[in-house]
Amino acid sequence: MTVGLRVSSRPVTGARIVGIGEARPSTSTSGAVLTERFGKTAEWLRLRTGITHVRRLGAEETLLDLALTASVRALSDAHLNRHDIDLVLVATCSADAAHLGPLSQRVAARMFPHAAALDINAACAGFCYGISVASGLVGTGSARTVLVIGAEQMSTLIDPDDLGTSILFGDGAGAAVVTATTTGEPGIAAPAWSSDGAMAGVLEIREGETALRMLGSQVFRWAVDEVHKVAATAMERAGVSADDIDVFVPHQANLRIVEAIRQKLGLVRATIATDVIESGNTSAASIPLALARLRKSGTQPRGQLALLAGFGAGLTIAAQVVRLP
């Protein structure tokens, strides 16, 4: 079925985020439980990563359930309904597409039967890539209102006997509604992004295996050395400085990485997202989940400038400055 676009009488000047939503698994596992089998302690995990708990899907929960709930909440926050969405874009590296089809199509089938659907995989940087794709499509008139979802079931990709991954990764879904702006400055600035395929082997599922493997120290050094450069370029493209940034929302991989990037960017006054403490590393879902937590905490007033920075397997990095809804 061909669906016509509603053409505004006013010229589109860019795109903006108008709503945010989240959904988290009901099960929370403590650091003590995560580390016990390895002879480690909860304090050992907290000091190295910042993580105190990780949330993972229970037997009666599915990733589709989380994606749908996050979508409903994002639409409610945006004061829109499902008929306003003409594209569902899902960033994920862990959805089971082999048997059930792309997650975006499953979301669309349940909520947005006339919307286009697209999955993208840029791993932990996926949500930022998704926001940039949505912004470009809206800005050119190719889409009117896009629902961008970051949804991950990372618990399906870990080996429970692997200390390097089993204590870090969790599940969750977060969503944002992106639509056109016809007045004032765009709410999503031009992105900065990069990749380094030569380094892909430090964080990957190896051929013939089904579990994620990570060379943690190498990933740590790469993130600390490279992410701030891309994030600084994103601020430059947005025409802002570190002093203009109200909120810094990096991928929630490790608090030590987050702090190192913050320092290198000179983000002195910005509120720093720390959702990793209670959620673990949720890959492409981590940035929207962190945004939603900041909204609930009351520390992120509407209209503030946020610097988003995703980074992870690939190795990929993406960053952009956005105006928060």
C-alpha positions as CSV (number, residue, x, y, z in Angstrom):
1,M,0.0,0.0,0.0
2,T,1.3,3.4,-0.9
3,V,0.9,6.0,1.8
4,G,1.0,9.7,0.8
5,L,2.9,12.2,2.8
6,R,1.2,15.2,4.3
7,V,3.0,18.2,2.8
8,S,3.4,21.2,5.1
9,S,2.7,24.7,3.7
10,R,5.8,25.9,5.7
11,P,9.3,24.9,4.7
12,V,11.0,22.2,6.8
13,T,14.1,23.7,8.4
14,G,15.3,20.5,10.1
15,A,14.2,17.8,12.5
16,R,13.8,17.6,16.3
17,I,13.1,15.0,19.0
18,V,9.6,15.5,20.5
19,G,9.2,12.5,22.7
20,I,11.2,9.9,24.7
21,G,10.1,6.6,26.1
22,E,11.6,3.5,27.8
23,A,10.9,0.0,28.9
24,R,13.1,-2.1,31.2
25,P,13.0,-5.8,32.1
26,S,11.4,-6.6,35.5
27,T,14.3,-8.7,36.6
28,S,17.3,-7.0,38.2
29,T,20.5,-8.9,39.1
30,S,22.9,-7.6,41.6
31,G,26.6,-7.2,41.2
32,A,27.1,-9.8,43.9
33,V,25.2,-12.4,42.0
34,L,26.9,-11.5,38.7
35,T,30.4,-11.9,40.1
36,E,30.1,-14.7,42.6
37,R,30.9,-17.5,40.2
38,F,34.1,-15.8,39.3
39,G,35.3,-15.3,42.9
40,K,34.8,-11.6,42.6
41,T,32.7,-9.1,44.6
42,A,30.1,-6.5,43.9
43,E,32.6,-3.8,45.0
44,W,35.1,-5.1,42.5
45,L,32.6,-4.8,39.7
46,R,31.5,-1.3,40.9
47,L,35.0,0.1,41.0
48,R,35.9,-1.2,37.6
49,T,32.7,-0.4,35.7
50,G,30.2,1.5,37.9
51,I,27.7,-1.3,37.6
52,T,25.7,-2.4,40.6
53,H,22.8,-4.1,38.9
54,V,22.0,-5.5,35.4
55,R,18.5,-5.9,34.1
56,R,17.6,-8.9,31.9
57,L,14.5,-10.2,30.3
58,G,12.6,-12.8,32.3
59,A,11.0,-16.0,30.9
60,E,7.7,-14.3,30.3
61,E,9.1,-11.1,28.6
62,T,10.2,-10.5,25.1
63,L,12.3,-7.8,23.3
64,L,9.2,-7.0,21.2
65,D,7.2,-6.4,24.4
66,L,9.9,-3.8,25.6
67,A,10.0,-2.2,22.1
68,L,6.3,-1.8,22.0
69,T,6.1,-0.3,25.6
70,A,8.9,2.1,24.9
71,S,7.1,3.2,21.7
72,V,3.8,3.8,23.4
73,R,5.5,5.9,26.1
74,A,7.5,7.9,23.5
75,L,4.3,8.7,21.6
76,S,2.6,9.8,24.8
77,D,5.5,12.0,25.7
78,A,5.3,13.6,22.2
79,H,1.5,14.0,22.4
80,L,1.1,12.1,19.1
81,N,-0.7,8.9,18.1
82,R,0.3,5.9,16.1
83,H,-1.2,7.3,12.9
84,D,1.4,10.1,12.9
85,I,4.3,7.6,12.5
86,D,5.3,6.8,8.9
87,L,8.7,5.1,9.6
88,V,9.7,2.7,12.4
89,L,13.5,2.6,12.6
90,V,15.0,0.1,15.1
91,A,18.7,0.1,16.1
92,T,19.7,-3.4,17.4
93,C,22.4,-5.9,17.2
94,S,20.7,-8.6,19.2
95,A,17.1,-9.0,17.9
96,D,16.4,-12.5,16.6
97,A,15.8,-11.6,12.9
98,A,16.6,-15.1,11.6
99,H,13.2,-16.6,12.6
100,L,10.9,-13.7,13.4
101,G,11.8,-11.0,10.9
102,P,13.3,-7.5,11.5
103,L,12.2,-6.1,14.9
104,S,11.0,-2.9,13.2
105,Q,8.6,-4.9,11.1
106,R,7.2,-6.7,14.1
107,V,6.7,-3.4,15.9
108,A,5.1,-1.8,12.9
109,A,2.7,-4.8,12.4
110,R,1.5,-4.4,16.0
111,M,1.2,-0.6,16.2
112,F,1.8,1.1,12.8
113,P,0.4,-1.0,10.0
114,H,0.9,1.6,7.3
115,A,4.4,2.7,8.3
116,A,7.7,1.7,6.6
117,A,10.1,-0.3,8.8
118,L,13.8,-0.5,8.9
119,D,16.4,-2.2,11.2
120,I,20.0,-0.9,11.4
121,N,23.0,-2.4,13.1
122,A,25.7,-0.1,14.3
123,A,25.9,-2.0,17.7
124,C,26.3,0.3,20.6
125,A,26.4,3.4,18.4
126,G,23.1,2.3,16.7
127,F,20.7,4.8,18.4
128,C,22.9,7.8,17.4
129,Y,23.1,6.5,13.8
130,G,19.3,6.0,13.9
131,I,18.6,9.6,15.1
132,S,20.9,10.9,12.3
133,V,19.1,8.8,9.6
134,A,15.7,9.9,10.9
135,S,16.8,13.5,10.9
136,G,18.1,13.3,7.3
137,L,14.9,11.6,6.1
138,V,12.7,14.2,7.8
139,G,14.8,17.1,6.6
140,T,14.5,16.0,3.0
141,G,10.8,15.2,3.2
142,S,11.3,11.5,2.7
143,A,9.5,10.9,6.1
144,R,7.3,13.0,8.2
145,T,7.6,11.5,11.7
146,V,10.0,8.7,12.6
147,L,10.0,6.5,15.6
148,V,13.6,5.6,16.5
149,I,13.9,2.6,18.9
150,G,17.1,1.3,20.5
151,A,16.2,-2.3,21.6
152,E,18.6,-5.0,22.8
153,Q,18.5,-8.4,24.4
154,M,22.2,-8.6,25.0
155,S,21.7,-11.5,27.4
156,T,21.2,-13.8,24.4
157,L,24.8,-12.9,23.2
158,I,26.8,-13.6,26.3
159,D,28.6,-16.7,27.5
160,P,27.7,-17.0,31.3
161,D,31.2,-18.4,31.9
162,D,33.0,-15.5,30.3
163,L,34.0,-12.9,32.9
164,G,34.7,-10.3,30.3
165,T,31.1,-10.0,29.1
166,S,28.6,-11.9,31.4
167,I,28.9,-9.3,34.2
168,L,28.4,-6.3,31.9
169,F,25.5,-6.6,29.5
170,G,21.8,-6.2,30.0
171,D,18.5,-5.8,28.1
172,G,16.1,-2.9,27.5
173,A,14.5,-0.6,25.0
174,G,14.2,3.1,24.6
175,A,12.5,5.2,21.9
176,A,12.5,8.7,20.5
177,V,10.0,10.4,18.2
178,V,11.7,12.6,15.5
179,T,9.6,15.0,13.4
180,A,10.0,18.1,11.3
181,T,10.6,21.6,12.6
182,T,9.5,24.6,10.5
183,T,10.5,27.4,12.8
184,G,13.7,28.4,14.5
185,E,16.9,26.3,14.7
186,P,16.9,22.6,14.0
187,G,16.7,20.4,17.0
188,I,19.2,17.8,15.7
189,A,22.6,19.0,14.5
190,A,24.7,17.4,11.9
191,P,26.3,14.2,13.2
192,A,30.0,13.2,13.4
193,W,30.8,9.6,13.0
194,S,33.6,7.1,12.3
195,S,34.5,3.5,12.2
196,D,37.6,1.3,12.4
197,G,37.0,-2.1,10.9
198,A,40.7,-3.0,11.5
199,M,39.8,-3.1,15.2
200,A,36.6,-5.1,14.9
201,G,38.2,-8.2,16.4
202,V,38.4,-6.7,19.9
203,L,34.6,-6.8,20.3
204,E,32.8,-9.4,18.1
205,I,31.1,-12.7,17.8
206,R,33.8,-14.9,16.2
207,E,33.2,-17.1,13.3
208,G,31.6,-20.4,14.4
209,E,30.6,-19.0,17.8
210,T,27.3,-17.5,19.1
211,A,28.6,-15.5,22.1
212,L,30.1,-12.0,22.1
213,R,33.8,-11.8,23.0
214,M,35.6,-8.7,24.1
215,L,39.2,-7.7,24.8
216,G,38.2,-5.3,27.5
217,S,41.5,-3.4,28.0
218,Q,41.8,-2.7,24.3
219,V,38.2,-1.5,24.0
220,F,38.7,0.7,27.0
221,R,41.8,2.3,25.5
222,W,40.2,2.8,22.1
223,A,37.1,4.4,23.6
224,V,39.2,6.8,25.8
225,D,41.5,7.7,22.9
226,E,38.9,8.1,20.1
227,V,35.4,8.9,21.2
228,H,36.1,12.4,22.5
229,K,37.5,13.4,19.1
230,V,34.3,12.5,17.3
231,A,32.2,14.1,20.0
232,A,34.2,17.3,19.7
233,T,33.6,17.4,16.0
234,A,29.9,17.0,16.6
235,M,30.0,20.1,18.9
236,E,31.9,22.0,16.2
237,R,29.4,21.1,13.6
238,A,26.6,22.2,15.9
239,G,28.3,25.5,16.5
240,V,28.5,25.0,20.2
241,S,31.2,24.7,22.9
242,A,31.6,22.5,25.9
243,D,30.2,25.3,28.0
244,D,26.9,25.2,26.0
245,I,26.2,21.6,26.7
246,D,23.7,21.0,29.5
247,V,23.6,17.2,29.4
248,F,26.1,14.6,28.2
249,V,24.6,11.2,27.3
250,P,27.3,8.8,26.2
251,H,26.8,5.1,25.5
252,Q,26.6,3.5,28.9
253,A,29.5,1.0,28.8
254,N,31.6,1.9,31.8
255,L,31.6,4.8,34.2
256,R,35.4,5.1,34.0
257,I,35.2,5.5,30.2
258,V,32.4,8.1,30.6
259,E,34.4,10.1,33.1
260,A,37.6,10.0,30.9
261,I,35.6,11.2,27.9
262,R,33.9,14.0,29.9
263,Q,37.3,15.3,31.1
264,K,38.8,15.3,27.6
265,L,35.8,17.2,26.3
266,G,36.0,19.7,29.1
267,L,32.3,19.2,30.1
268,V,32.5,21.0,33.4
269,R,28.9,22.0,34.0
270,A,27.0,19.3,32.1
271,T,24.8,16.7,33.8
272,I,26.3,13.3,33.1
273,A,24.1,10.3,32.4
274,T,24.9,7.3,34.6
275,D,22.2,4.7,33.7
276,V,24.8,2.0,33.5
277,I,24.9,1.8,37.3
278,E,21.5,0.1,37.5
279,S,21.1,-1.2,33.9
280,G,24.4,-2.5,32.8
281,N,25.6,-2.1,29.2
282,T,22.5,-2.3,27.0
283,S,24.2,-1.5,23.7
284,A,22.0,0.5,21.3
285,A,19.3,0.9,24.0
286,S,21.6,2.6,26.5
287,I,21.4,6.2,25.3
288,P,17.5,6.4,25.1
289,L,17.3,4.6,28.4
290,A,19.7,7.1,30.0
291,L,17.7,10.0,28.5
292,A,14.5,8.6,29.9
293,R,16.0,8.1,33.4
294,L,17.3,11.7,33.4
295,R,13.8,12.9,32.4
296,K,12.2,10.9,35.3
297,S,14.8,12.2,37.8
298,G,13.9,15.8,37.1
299,T,17.5,16.8,36.4
300,Q,16.9,17.3,32.6
301,P,14.6,20.3,32.0
302,R,13.0,20.4,28.6
303,G,14.8,22.4,25.9
304,Q,18.3,21.7,27.1
305,L,21.2,21.0,24.8
306,A,22.5,17.4,25.0
307,L,25.6,15.8,23.5
308,L,24.9,12.2,22.6
309,A,27.9,9.9,21.9
310,G,27.5,6.2,20.9
311,F,30.5,3.8,20.5
312,G,31.1,0.1,20.4
313,A,31.5,-3.0,18.2
314,G,32.5,-2.4,14.6
315,L,34.3,-0.4,15.9
316,T,31.9,2.5,15.4
317,I,31.4,5.9,16.9
318,A,28.6,8.5,16.3
319,A,27.8,11.7,18.1
320,Q,25.4,14.6,17.7
321,V,24.1,17.6,19.6
322,V,20.3,17.6,20.1
323,R,17.7,19.8,21.7
324,L,15.9,17.7,24.3
325,P,12.1,17.7,24.2
